Amino acid sequence: MSDQFPQPATGPVEDTPERSYGLANATDYFVQFFVRERAFLVFVTMGFLAAGLFFETPQVARWLGFLFASYAVVANDSIQTIGTFIASNDRKPWWALWLFIGGIFVATVTYSFFRHDGDVSFQRLSAKGFEHTPLSFSFLQVAAPLFLMVMTRMRMPVSTTFLLLSSFATSIDSVGQILTKSLSGYVVAFVVSALVWGVSAPALSRWYQRPAHSLWRSAQWVTSGVLWSVWIMQDAANIAVYLPRSLSAMQFLGFTAVIFCGLGVLFFLRGERIQAVINEKSSVVDVRAATVIDFIYAVILYVFKTLSHIPMSTTWVFIGLLAGRELAMSFRGVAKGNARMALRMLAKDVAYVSLGLLCSMLIAASVNEAFRRSLLGS
């Protein structure tokens, strides 16, 4: 079903003002939208109702927020880590991809659980401003992942770090540190990818015209697995922020099982709507291009992980990586479009993550009194 407004029917129009067609078309469009998205809209509506009913009961609100966040974060951030993996393995059974990625998730968080005394965030939540387990919740804190789901449905690569962690920050300084680290990641990723593809794009383009050796498929699975593991080390905090900072064995099993099953849904849906952000970029379905992207991204994330325990937005790093790559390829004449199209694509992605940052600040200021006072200087 088309996302465009339906065209008015042909025929006599002498008794109908022209502007009535615009109203009729708009009405038809929204009717079609609600029919097409009715299951999703029902789910989100029920989620908001549940958040409204239980946000004042901390033990229920904690796990309800976690359930929403566990799928929302992975679905939105799938474009960064497993988006190229999904795109370049679209002929593989979804369950095979799920078991591979899900197994790496279980192994990674299990390591953190035992290595850091029940902490599954690789000490990201030990950073100042996030070190305390939340003991009470507001409606917007529980419902924040639902807003993220809506943005994901609209194919917006929003930063889950800002949208969720900012709601629990106890000071503006902690968010400022995240923002500084994230912007640094964007610049580094943009420069590195622009240099790599600016130098190698023509040669790589000619190389991609030949069939890929079978070893490239194995290399891509390895790099995708490493990238996914490093991403978990960075972004598991966005999901675990609702939970105790040190999980019991039963809490850890619940945490792991929910996200593992959520990954299964994601792979069954082949990456959800936001997968289009990956598919619109040049040559990402080629296993060699996907391997190079994943390798560079994994290295950048790992370097920033070792710098400090401060969380960062991996979305900003990924958008910088794709922006530098697409711009360099367009200037070298091997991209899908020209440089103007690449700049438009770059501006759109930056606008989306910036909108997510603005939304996260508004939510944080609305639900967090300490954050609001720090922000307003009062």
N, C-alpha and C positions, 0 to 999 in steps of 0.2 A: 504494500500500500504506500503510495507516494507521500512524502513529507511536505509536498508543496500544496498550496491552496488549490482545490479543484476548480476547473474552468467553468464558467457559466454555460448553461445549455443554449444552443442556438434556437432561434425562433422569433416570433413577433414580440416586440418589447414596447409597443406604443403606449401601454397603460401603466408601465412600471418604471419608476425613476432609476437611473443608472446606479445610483449609490446603493440601492437595495441589493444589487448583486454583491457588493462588497460585504454587506452584513450577512447575506446568505452564505457566501463562500467562507467567511470567517466562522460562522456557526457550524457549517459542515466540517470544516477543518478540526475544530475543537471536539466535535462529536466523534470524528474518526480517531482523534488522539486519545480520547478517553476509552473508546472501544479497544484500541490497540494496546493501551497501557493499563487496562483495568485491573489486572492481577497485581501489577506493581503498585498501583495507586491504593488498592485495598490493603496491601501489606504495609505500606508506609503509613496509611491512616490508622491502622490497628496499632502500629508501633508508637505513633504519637499518643494514642489513647492509653496504651500501656504505660508509657513514660509519665503521663499525667496522673495515672492512678497510683503508681508505685514509687515515684521519686522521693517521697517522704519516708519510705521504708528502706533504710540503707542496705540491708542484706539482700533485698530483692533488687533494688536499683543498681547495685554494684554489678550483679551478674546480667541484668537486663542491658545495661550500657555496654558491658563486655560483649554480649551476644551481637548487638547491633554493630559495634566497632570491629569485631573479628571479621565479619564479611565485608563491611564497608571499606575498611583499610586495604584489605587484600585485593578487592575488586577494583578500587581506584588505582592502587599502586602496581597492579599487574602489568600496566603498560611499561613500567620502568624495568622490571626484573624478568618477567616471563612473557612479556608481550612479543618480543622477537622470537622467543622459543615457540610460542603458540603459532605465530605467523608462518614460521619456516617449517613447522611440523604439522601442517593442517591435514595431511593425509594419514597421520598416525592415529590409532585409537585413543580417544580422550582419556580412557582409564589408565593406559600405559603412561601417558604424560603425568597424570594425577599421582600415580603411585611413586613415580620417580621424584617429583617435586615435593609431594607430601612426606616421603621418607626422609628427604634432606631436612625438611622443616622439623620433624620429630627428633632427628639426631642433633640438630643445632640447638634447639631449646632445651633438650635433655642435658646437653653439655653445660649450658649456662645454669640450669637448675642445680646441678651437683657442684659445679665449680664456684658458684656465687651464693651458696646457702639459700636456695629457694628462689632466687631472683632470675627471672626468665628474660630480662631486658639487657643482659650484658652490662649492667650497672649504668645504663642510660638514665634510669630513674633515681640514681643516687646523686645526680647533679643538684646543686642548690636550687630550691624552688619546687622540686618535684619529689623530694626524698621521703615525704610523709604520706602514709596511706590515707586516702580521703575517708572521713568518718560520716559525712553527710553529703547529699547531692541536691542540686537544683534540677528543675525540669529541663532546662536547656542543656545542662551537662549530660543528662541521660539521652536527650533527643539529638544531640550534636551529630552522632553518626548517621542519623536519618537524613539530615541536611546533606551530609556527604554522599549518601546514596542517590539523592535527587540530582546533585551536581554530576555524579558519575553517569547517571542515566542521560544527562545532557552532554556527555562526552567532554567534560571539563576536567583536565588534569590538575585537581586542586591538591595543595599540600596538606596531607593528613596530619603532619606534625604540628603545623600551626593551628589547624582547625580543632584538634582534640587536646593537645598538650596545653595550649594557651588557656583552655577552660579551667585547668587545674593549677596553673602557675600561681605562686604566692607573691610574685613581684614582677615588675616590668623589666628588671635587670635580667632575669632568667630568660625571658622571651627575647630580649635584645641580644643576648649571647647566641641564642638559636638563630636569630635573623642574620647576625654577622657571619656565623659559620656557614649558613646556607647560601648567602650571597657570594661568599668566597668560593664555595663549591661550584656555583653557577659560572663564575668567571673562569675558574681553573678548567672546568669541563669544556666551556666554550672555546677557550684558547687552544687547549690540547687537541680537541676534535677538529678545529679549523686547520691547525697545522698538519695533523695527520692526513686528513682527506684533501687538504689543499695541495699537498705534495704528491699524494699517491692516487688521487681520484681517477685520472685518465688511465693509468696503468691498471688499477683495480677494475675499472669499467670494462676494459678489453679482456681482462682475466676472467671476469664473471660471464663472458659470452661463451666460454668453454665449459663443458660439464664438470661439476665438482667431483673431486676424488671422494671415495667412500669414507676415507678417514676424517674428512671435514665434518661429517655427521657426528662422529664420536667426539671430535674436538668441541663441537658446539654444545653437546650435552654436558661435557665436563665444565666448560666455561659458564654455561647457564646455571649449573648446579653450584659452582663457586659463587657466582654473583648472587644467586638466591640466598645462600647461606650468609653472605656478608650483609645483604639487605636486611635479613632477619635480625642480625646483630644491631643494626641501626634502628629499625622501625617496629620491632616487637614492643617497644615502650609505648607506642601509640595505642596499642590494644590493651596492654597490661596496666595502663595508668589507672584503670578503674579498680584494680584488684590489690590485695595486700602486697607490700613490697617483698615479702618472703612468703611463698606459697607452701601450703602443706602438700603431702603426697596426693591426696584426693583432689585438692584444688588444681594441682598441676595436671592430673589426668583429665579433669574437665576442660582446662585451658587447651590442652593439646588435642583432645578429641573434637572439640567444637571447630577449631581452625582447620584441622585435617579434613573434616567433613565439608566445611565451607570451600576448601580448595577443590574438592570433588565437584561441587556445584559449579564453580567457576570454570573448570575445564570442560564440563558437560556443555556449558553455554559458549565455549570457545572464546573466553575472554570478556564477555559482556560488551556493552555498547562502546565503552571507552577504548576498546581494541582498535577502533578506527583511527585513533591518534597515531598508532604505530603504522597501520596499513597505508596511510596516506603519504608516508615518507618514502624516499626513493630506495628501491632495491632491498628492503629489509627482509623480504621473503627468501632471498638467496642465503643459503646456509653459511656461506663464507662471510657475507656482510653481517649477518646476525652474530656470528662468532667474534668478529672484530669489535663490534659495538659492545657486546657483553664483556669482553676481556678488558677493554679500556675503562668501562664503567665500574667493573669490579675493583680494578686497581685504584681508581680515584676514591671510591667509597672506603676501601680498606685503609688508605693513607689517612683520610680524615677521621676514621674510627680510632686510629692510634694516637691522634693528636690530643684528644681529651674525651671525657665522659659526657660532655655536653651533647644533647640530641641535636640533630640537624634535619633539614628537609631534603630527603633524597629526591623528591620531585623536582626541586630547583636544579639539582645537579643533573638530573636526566634531561630536563628541558634544555639546559645549556649544552649538553652533549649533542643532542639531536639538532639544535639550532646551529651550532658551529659546523656540524657535518653537512647539513642541508645547504647552508650558505656557501661553504667552500665548494661543494659539488656543483652548485648553480653557477658560480663564477668560473668554474673550469668547464662548464658546458656539458656535464654528464648527469644532471639531475632531471627530474620529471618536467620542471618548468624553468623559467628564467629567474634572475636574481630578484626581480620585483615580487614574484610569487613566493620566493623563499622568505623575503623580508616580511611579507604579509602573514605567512605561516608562523614565523618567529614572533611577530607582534601579537598574533592571536593567542599563542600558547602562553606568552608572558602576561597578557591581559587576564587569562583564566587563572593562573596561579596567583596573580596580584589580587584578583577578586576574592579568591579563597583566603588570602592573607587578611584582607579587609573584613571579611565575614568572621574570621576567627577572632580578630581584635574586638569586633562588636559583641560576639558571643561571650568572650572572656570578660569584657567590661560589664556585661549585663549580669553574669552569674557569679562573678568573683569579686567580692568587696575589696579584698586586699589588692588585687590587680587593678581595680578601678581607681582606688585611692592613689596607687603608685603612678598610674597613667596620667591622672589629673593633677598630680603633685600636691594632693591635699592629705 
